[in-house]
């Protein structure tokens, strides 16, 4: 039973870690989208 609880705890920690990585990627994507919009606006002006 302890092994099962340890495995559940480990999986929960892994999920938390993945949530953090996903949040970082979402931030990176949003930043990239902003940069692309600025570039696109600059290209369209010329």
N, C-alpha and C positions, 0 to 999 in steps of 0.2 A: 504493500500500500504506500509506503514511503517513497518507493521508486516512482510510482505513478504520480504522486504529489510533486516530487522533484521534477519530473518531466513536464508536468503542467506548468510549474513555476518557470522552468526554462523556456517553454514555448511562449508564455506570457511576456517574458523579458524580450524574446526575439521579436514578438509582435510589436511591442513598444518601440524597439529599435527601428523596425521597419516603418512604423508610423512617423518617426523622426526623420528618416531618410526621405519618405514620401513628401513630408512637409517642406523639406529643403528643396527637393526637386520642383515642387509647385512654385516655390519662391523663385527658383532659377528660371523656370518657364515664364513666369510673369515678367521678370526682368528682361528676358530675351524678347518677349512680345513688345515691351515698351521700346526697346532699342530698335526693333524692326519697324515699328510704327514711325519712329523718328527718322530712320533712314528712308523709308518709303515717302514720307512727307517731303524730305529734302530732295529726293529724286524727282518727285512730281512738280516741285517748284521750278526746276531747271529745264 
